[in-house]
């Protein structure tokens, strides 16, 4: 009689630095993108052997490249190998962000004060006065905190730049690998060949991050949609062969809509990548900016990573999407709308609601300013209407004052009054004139037959 022994993690090989096992599948290893809320949307993090594409169609912002800077900073901070494919990769690395408190020129008191201002700007820690019956209720949360990830995801600060000493040390130890885009030849084939050479010479002991910011920019030459799709397919094929690597890329703004690649272009990008999201900023639409003043754009999920499984881990373990019990208080019917906002010190992905009354970060206990202004502009006015009396004489009439609500300009001494006085009137109201009969437009010897 044979016995079965449960497989434990003690016999598993040591995971690469900066990675962990996926909660959905023990055969999937994930790493952080550097943004806790984006990790939550992906189901805990970006799995190794997978690619992430970020589409940011706004020409006046660089949210796609900002996500790549988080991706590079997380790789350098966690000790992973980072490969940057750019026309100036070292300049892009120097412009990267770093962890809070790394700038020695800022005193500790100034940093603490800035953190407090940032929290107030985010409206997540404000103390508000509400009715006593709601004081024990949990405050509505719109995003996930960094404490859920611990050391898996570092806390980066957009106001801090990566120290030059750390960047030089990473380059000397071959932790940072720059690859220049050469447009003199076929840049796509040359880039894929260099990536394949890099991955083939490495070992599984270290995770490798491949970052391609602004793919399709003028430095890549005159790229066609077929060339971009070929690059995405080749990159995905390489990542599936080397399971210790992952990639994150962002397309140039003019390539993020169907107007450039034709109908279905955005869907094709999602099909050729393991994960793809679109960050549509409100800068090009002032009406949306006024409607959602606390957000900077909408987030649309195109594809979610699902290695070794049929369903993506995000369907079960994402809190922001609100599809499972992991959503907690945000659990509801259907998937939540997602948005992003870039504050002074961090980028956040969160759920999107119409206004404070819909539940964002606090509950309102007083009418909104718009509602008060609307109420003040509405005054009551009475106008007389004559109706027939049901009692008294047959031809008696009664005058009734009925109150109607009309919108008019507000004066300083205007007050709302509601009254209805019914008084008997002896005067007779002239009877309504009888409607004349309509006749046909021809004559006959017997016109009474055609009267109607």
C-alpha positions as CSV (number, residue, x, y, z in Angstrom):
1,X,0.0,0.0,0.0
2,X,1.6,3.3,-1.1
3,X,1.4,6.5,0.8
4,X,1.2,10.0,-0.5
5,X,3.2,12.8,0.9
6,X,2.1,16.4,0.5
7,X,4.7,18.5,-1.4
8,X,6.0,21.3,0.8
9,X,7.9,24.4,-0.2
10,X,11.0,23.3,1.8
11,X,12.1,21.1,-1.1
12,X,11.7,23.9,-3.7
13,X,14.7,25.7,-5.0
14,X,15.4,29.1,-3.6
15,X,13.4,31.9,-5.3
16,X,15.2,34.7,-7.0
17,X,15.6,37.9,-4.9
18,X,12.7,40.2,-5.0
19,X,10.1,37.5,-5.9
20,X,7.5,35.4,-4.2
21,X,5.1,32.6,-5.1
22,X,1.8,33.6,-6.5
23,X,-1.2,33.0,-4.1
24,X,-3.1,31.6,-7.0
25,X,-0.6,28.9,-8.2
26,X,2.5,27.6,-6.5
27,X,4.1,27.1,-10.0
28,X,4.0,30.8,-10.7
29,X,6.6,33.2,-9.4
30,X,5.7,36.9,-9.3
31,X,7.6,40.1,-8.8
32,X,6.5,43.6,-8.0
33,X,6.0,46.5,-10.5
34,X,6.9,49.0,-7.8
35,X,3.3,50.2,-7.5
36,X,1.3,48.3,-4.9
37,X,-2.1,49.2,-6.5
38,X,-0.9,48.0,-9.9
39,X,0.4,44.8,-8.3
40,X,-3.1,44.3,-6.9
41,X,-4.7,44.7,-10.3
42,X,-2.4,42.1,-11.8
43,X,-3.3,39.6,-9.1
44,X,-0.3,40.2,-6.7
45,X,2.4,41.2,-9.1
46,X,3.8,40.6,-12.5
47,X,4.6,36.9,-13.1
48,X,8.1,36.0,-14.4
49,X,8.1,34.9,-18.0
50,X,5.3,37.5,-18.7
51,X,5.2,40.9,-20.4
52,X,3.3,44.0,-19.4
53,X,2.3,46.7,-21.9
54,X,1.2,50.2,-20.8
55,X,-0.7,52.4,-23.2
56,X,-0.9,56.1,-22.4
57,X,-2.5,58.0,-25.4
58,X,-2.2,61.5,-23.8
59,X,0.5,63.5,-25.7
60,X,0.8,66.1,-22.9
61,X,1.9,63.6,-20.2
62,X,4.2,60.7,-19.7
63,X,2.3,58.3,-17.4
64,X,3.5,55.3,-19.4
65,X,7.1,56.2,-18.8
66,X,6.4,56.9,-15.2
67,X,5.2,53.3,-14.7
68,X,8.5,52.2,-16.3
69,X,10.5,54.3,-13.9
70,X,8.8,52.5,-11.0
71,X,9.6,49.2,-12.7
72,X,13.3,50.0,-13.0
73,X,13.5,51.4,-9.5
74,X,12.0,48.3,-8.0
75,X,14.4,46.0,-9.8
76,X,17.5,48.0,-8.7
77,X,16.2,48.2,-5.1
78,X,15.5,44.5,-4.9
79,X,18.9,43.4,-6.4
80,X,17.6,42.1,-9.7
81,X,19.2,42.7,-13.1
82,X,17.6,45.5,-15.0
83,X,18.0,45.9,-18.8
84,X,16.9,49.3,-20.2
85,X,16.3,49.6,-24.0
86,X,16.2,53.2,-24.9
87,X,18.0,55.7,-27.1
88,X,19.7,57.1,-24.0
89,X,19.3,54.3,-21.4
90,X,21.7,55.8,-18.8
91,X,19.9,59.2,-18.9
92,X,16.6,57.4,-18.4
93,X,18.1,55.6,-15.4
94,X,19.4,58.8,-13.9
95,X,16.0,60.3,-14.1
96,X,14.5,57.4,-12.2
97,X,12.9,57.6,-8.8
98,X,14.1,56.2,-5.5
99,X,13.0,55.3,-2.0
100,X,11.9,58.0,0.4
101,X,14.5,59.3,2.8
102,X,17.4,58.7,0.4
103,X,18.0,62.4,-0.2
104,X,20.4,63.6,2.6
105,X,19.9,67.3,1.7
106,X,16.4,67.2,3.0
107,X,16.1,67.3,6.8
108,X,13.9,64.8,8.6
109,X,11.4,67.4,9.7
110,X,10.9,68.6,6.2
111,X,10.3,65.1,4.9
112,X,7.8,64.5,7.7
113,X,5.9,67.7,6.8
114,X,5.8,66.7,3.1
115,X,4.5,63.3,4.0
116,X,1.7,64.9,6.0
117,X,0.8,67.3,3.1
118,X,0.8,64.4,0.7
119,X,-1.6,62.4,2.9
120,X,-3.9,65.4,3.1
121,X,-3.8,65.7,-0.7
122,X,-4.7,62.1,-1.1
123,X,-7.7,62.5,1.3
124,X,-7.1,59.2,2.9
125,X,-6.4,60.2,6.4
126,X,-8.5,63.2,7.0
127,X,-10.5,63.4,10.2
128,X,-14.1,64.3,9.5
129,X,-17.2,64.9,11.6
130,X,-20.0,62.6,10.9
131,X,-23.2,61.5,12.7
132,X,-22.7,59.5,15.9
133,X,-24.4,56.4,14.4
134,X,-21.7,56.2,11.7
135,X,-18.7,56.8,13.8
136,X,-17.9,53.1,14.2
137,X,-18.3,52.3,10.5
138,X,-15.1,51.6,8.6
139,X,-13.9,54.5,6.3
140,X,-14.4,53.8,2.6
141,X,-11.1,52.7,1.0
142,X,-10.3,53.3,-2.7
143,X,-6.9,51.8,-3.0
144,X,-4.5,49.4,-1.3
145,X,-1.7,50.4,1.0
146,X,2.0,49.5,0.7
147,X,1.8,47.7,4.1
148,X,0.1,44.7,2.4
149,X,3.2,44.0,0.3
150,X,5.9,44.7,2.9
151,X,9.4,44.2,1.6
152,X,8.1,42.8,-1.7
153,X,7.4,46.3,-2.9
154,X,9.5,49.3,-1.9
155,X,8.0,52.7,-1.0
156,X,9.2,55.0,-3.7
157,X,9.0,58.8,-3.7
158,X,8.6,60.8,-6.9
159,X,10.5,63.7,-5.4
160,X,13.6,61.5,-4.8
161,X,16.1,60.6,-7.6
162,X,18.3,57.6,-7.6
163,X,21.7,58.3,-6.1
164,X,24.5,58.5,-8.5
165,X,26.7,56.2,-6.4
166,X,24.0,53.5,-6.4
167,X,23.6,53.9,-10.2
168,X,27.3,53.6,-10.8
169,X,27.6,50.6,-8.6
170,X,24.8,48.9,-10.4
171,X,26.4,49.5,-13.7
172,X,29.8,48.3,-12.6
173,X,28.4,45.1,-11.2
174,X,26.4,44.4,-14.4
175,X,23.1,44.8,-12.5
176,X,22.2,47.6,-14.8
177,X,22.5,46.7,-18.5
178,X,21.8,49.5,-21.0
179,X,21.0,48.7,-24.6
180,X,21.0,51.5,-27.2
181,X,18.4,51.6,-29.9
182,X,20.3,51.6,-33.2
183,X,18.2,53.0,-36.0
184,X,20.9,52.7,-38.6
185,X,20.0,49.0,-39.0
186,X,16.7,47.2,-38.4
187,X,16.3,48.2,-34.8
188,X,13.7,45.6,-34.0
189,X,15.8,42.6,-35.0
190,X,18.9,44.0,-33.3
191,X,17.1,44.6,-30.0
192,X,15.6,41.0,-30.0
193,X,19.0,39.5,-30.7
194,X,20.6,41.5,-27.8
195,X,17.8,40.4,-25.4
196,X,18.2,36.8,-26.4
197,X,22.0,37.0,-25.9
198,X,21.5,38.6,-22.5
199,X,19.0,35.9,-21.3
200,X,21.0,33.0,-22.7
201,X,24.1,34.0,-20.8
202,X,22.4,34.5,-17.5
203,X,21.4,32.1,-14.8
204,X,18.1,31.4,-13.0
205,X,19.6,32.6,-9.7
206,X,18.7,36.2,-10.6
207,X,15.5,37.7,-12.0
208,X,15.9,39.8,-15.1
209,X,13.8,42.9,-15.8
210,X,13.5,44.2,-19.4
211,X,12.3,47.7,-19.6
212,X,11.3,49.4,-22.9
213,X,10.0,52.9,-22.4
214,X,8.4,54.8,-25.3
215,X,8.5,52.0,-27.8
216,X,7.9,53.5,-31.3
217,X,9.3,57.0,-30.5
218,X,11.2,58.8,-33.3
219,X,14.4,57.2,-32.1
220,X,13.1,53.8,-33.3
221,X,12.7,55.1,-36.8
222,X,9.6,54.8,-39.0
223,X,7.9,51.8,-37.4
224,X,4.9,50.2,-38.9
225,X,2.1,48.4,-37.0
226,X,3.4,45.0,-38.3
227,X,6.9,45.8,-37.0
228,X,5.6,46.6,-33.5
229,X,3.5,43.4,-33.4
230,X,6.5,41.3,-34.6
231,X,8.6,42.8,-31.7
232,X,5.9,42.1,-29.1
233,X,5.5,38.5,-30.4
234,X,9.3,37.9,-30.4
235,X,9.7,39.3,-26.9
236,X,6.8,37.2,-25.6
237,X,8.3,34.1,-27.2
238,X,11.7,34.8,-25.5
239,X,10.1,35.3,-22.1
240,X,8.3,32.0,-22.3
241,X,11.6,30.3,-23.0
242,X,13.5,32.0,-20.1
243,X,11.3,31.7,-17.0
244,X,13.5,34.0,-14.8
245,X,12.8,37.2,-16.9
246,X,9.9,39.6,-17.2
247,X,9.3,42.7,-19.3
248,X,7.5,46.0,-19.1
249,X,7.1,48.4,-22.0
250,X,5.1,51.5,-22.9
251,X,4.1,52.6,-26.4
252,X,4.6,56.1,-27.7
253,X,1.4,58.2,-27.3
254,X,0.6,58.3,-31.0
255,X,0.6,54.5,-31.1
256,X,-1.9,53.9,-28.3
257,X,-5.1,54.4,-30.3
258,X,-6.8,52.6,-33.2
259,X,-6.3,55.6,-35.4
260,X,-2.6,54.7,-35.8
261,X,-2.7,50.9,-36.2
262,X,-6.2,50.6,-37.7
263,X,-9.4,49.0,-36.2
264,X,-8.6,46.6,-33.5
265,X,-5.1,47.8,-33.0
266,X,-5.4,48.1,-29.2
267,X,-6.8,44.6,-29.0
268,X,-3.9,43.2,-31.0
269,X,-1.4,44.7,-28.5
270,X,-3.3,43.0,-25.7
271,X,-3.3,39.7,-27.5
272,X,0.5,39.7,-28.0
273,X,1.3,40.6,-24.4
274,X,0.5,38.8,-21.2
275,X,-0.8,41.9,-19.5
276,X,-1.9,45.2,-20.9
277,X,-3.6,48.3,-19.4
278,X,-4.5,51.6,-20.9
279,X,-4.1,54.9,-18.9
280,X,-6.4,57.5,-20.6
281,X,-5.7,60.9,-19.1
282,X,-8.3,63.6,-18.7
283,X,-6.1,66.3,-20.0
284,X,-7.6,66.1,-23.5
285,X,-11.2,66.3,-22.2
286,X,-11.9,69.3,-19.9
287,X,-15.4,68.0,-19.1
288,X,-14.0,64.8,-17.6
289,X,-11.5,66.8,-15.6
290,X,-14.2,68.9,-14.0
291,X,-16.4,65.8,-13.4
292,X,-13.5,63.9,-11.7
293,X,-11.3,66.6,-10.1
294,X,-9.5,64.2,-7.8
295,X,-8.3,61.9,-10.6
296,X,-6.1,62.3,-13.6
297,X,-7.4,59.6,-15.9
298,X,-9.2,56.3,-16.4
299,X,-7.7,52.8,-16.4
300,X,-8.9,50.2,-18.7
301,X,-7.7,46.6,-18.4
302,X,-7.0,45.0,-21.8
303,X,-5.3,41.7,-20.7
304,X,-4.4,40.1,-17.4
305,X,-1.6,37.6,-16.9
306,X,-2.6,34.0,-16.5
307,X,0.5,31.7,-16.7
308,X,-0.1,28.0,-15.9
309,X,-3.8,28.7,-15.4
310,X,-6.9,29.4,-17.4
311,X,-8.3,32.2,-15.3
312,X,-6.1,35.1,-14.2
313,X,-5.2,35.4,-10.5
314,X,-6.6,38.9,-10.6
315,X,-10.1,37.6,-10.7
316,X,-9.8,36.1,-7.3
317,X,-7.1,38.1,-5.5
318,X,-7.6,41.7,-6.7
319,X,-9.1,44.0,-4.2
320,X,-9.6,47.0,-6.4
321,X,-11.4,45.1,-9.1
322,X,-14.0,44.0,-6.6
323,X,-14.9,40.6,-8.1
324,X,-14.2,38.4,-5.1
325,X,-14.4,38.4,-1.3
326,X,-10.9,39.9,-1.2
327,X,-12.6,43.2,-2.1
328,X,-14.0,43.4,1.4
329,X,-16.1,46.6,1.7
330,X,-15.6,47.3,-2.0
331,X,-17.3,44.1,-3.0
332,X,-20.3,44.7,-5.1
333,X,-22.2,43.7,-8.2
334,X,-19.9,43.8,-11.2
335,X,-16.4,45.1,-11.7
336,X,-15.3,48.4,-10.3
337,X,-14.3,51.3,-12.5
338,X,-10.6,52.1,-12.1
339,X,-8.8,55.4,-12.3
340,X,-5.3,56.8,-11.5
341,X,-4.0,59.9,-10.0
342,X,-0.4,61.2,-9.8
343,X,0.2,63.1,-6.6
344,X,3.3,64.9,-5.7
345,X,5.1,61.9,-4.2
346,X,3.4,58.8,-5.7
347,X,1.2,57.3,-8.4
348,X,-1.9,55.5,-7.3
349,X,-4.5,53.3,-9.0
350,X,-7.8,53.3,-7.3
351,X,-11.5,52.8,-7.7
352,X,-13.5,55.5,-9.4
353,X,-16.7,57.1,-8.1
354,X,-18.8,60.0,-9.2
355,X,-18.6,62.2,-6.1
356,X,-18.3,62.1,-2.3
357,X,-21.9,61.1,-2.0
358,X,-21.1,57.9,-4.0
359,X,-18.4,56.9,-1.5
360,X,-14.8,57.8,-2.1
361,X,-12.9,58.5,1.1
362,X,-15.4,60.1,3.4
363,X,-19.2,60.3,4.0
364,X,-20.8,63.7,3.7
365,X,-23.1,64.9,6.4
366,X,-24.1,68.3,5.0
367,X,-25.6,69.2,1.6
368,X,-23.1,69.9,-1.1
369,X,-22.5,73.4,-2.3
370,X,-24.1,72.7,-5.6
371,X,-27.3,71.4,-3.9
372,X,-27.5,74.4,-1.6
373,X,-27.1,76.8,-4.5
374,X,-29.8,75.0,-6.4
375,X,-32.2,75.2,-3.4
376,X,-31.5,78.9,-3.0
377,X,-32.4,79.6,-6.6
378,X,-35.8,77.9,-6.3
379,X,-38.5,80.1,-4.8
380,X,-42.3,79.5,-4.7
381,X,-44.8,81.6,-6.5
382,X,-48.6,81.3,-6.4
383,X,-50.9,81.9,-9.3
384,X,-54.7,81.7,-9.3
385,X,-56.6,79.0,-11.1
386,X,-60.4,78.9,-11.4
387,X,-62.2,75.6,-10.9
388,X,-65.8,74.5,-10.7
389,X,-67.2,74.2,-7.2
390,X,-68.9,70.9,-6.3
391,X,-71.3,72.5,-3.9
392,X,-73.8,75.3,-4.0
393,X,-75.4,76.7,-7.1
394,X,-75.2,75.0,-10.4
395,X,-73.4,78.0,-12.0
396,X,-71.3,78.9,-9.0
397,X,-67.6,79.0,-9.4
398,X,-64.7,79.0,-6.9
399,X,-61.2,80.5,-7.1
400,X,-58.4,78.3,-5.9
401,X,-54.8,79.5,-5.4
402,X,-52.5,76.6,-6.3
403,X,-48.8,76.7,-5.5
404,X,-46.3,76.1,-8.3
405,X,-42.5,76.0,-8.1
406,X,-40.7,78.1,-10.5
407,X,-37.0,79.0,-10.9
408,X,-36.2,82.7,-10.8
409,X,-33.5,85.1,-9.7
410,X,-32.9,85.2,-6.0
411,X,-33.4,88.5,-4.2
412,X,-32.1,89.3,-0.7
413,X,-35.6,89.3,0.9
414,X,-37.1,86.4,-1.0
415,X,-38.7,83.8,1.3
416,X,-40.4,80.5,0.5
417,X,-44.2,80.5,1.2
418,X,-46.7,77.7,0.8
419,X,-50.4,78.6,1.2
420,X,-53.7,77.8,-0.5
421,X,-56.8,79.9,0.1
422,X,-60.1,78.9,-1.2
423,X,-62.7,81.7,-1.4
424,X,-66.2,81.6,-2.8
425,X,-66.9,83.9,-5.7
426,X,-70.3,85.1,-6.9
427,X,-69.0,86.3,-10.2
428,X,-69.7,83.9,-13.0
429,X,-66.9,82.7,-15.3
430,X,-67.8,82.8,-18.9
431,X,-68.6,79.4,-20.3
432,X,-66.1,77.8,-22.7
433,X,-66.9,78.4,-26.3
434,X,-68.2,75.3,-28.1
435,X,-65.9,73.8,-30.7
436,X,-67.1,74.2,-34.2
437,X,-67.7,71.2,-36.3
438,X,-65.3,70.3,-39.0
439,X,-66.7,69.7,-42.4
440,X,-65.3,68.0,-45.5
441,X,-64.0,70.1,-48.3
442,X,-66.6,69.2,-50.9
443,X,-70.3,69.9,-51.3
444,X,-73.1,67.4,-51.6
445,X,-76.9,67.4,-51.9
446,X,-77.1,65.8,-48.4
447,X,-74.3,67.4,-46.3
448,X,-75.6,66.0,-43.1
449,X,-74.3,62.6,-44.0
450,X,-70.8,63.9,-44.1
451,X,-70.7,65.9,-40.9
452,X,-68.2,64.6,-38.4
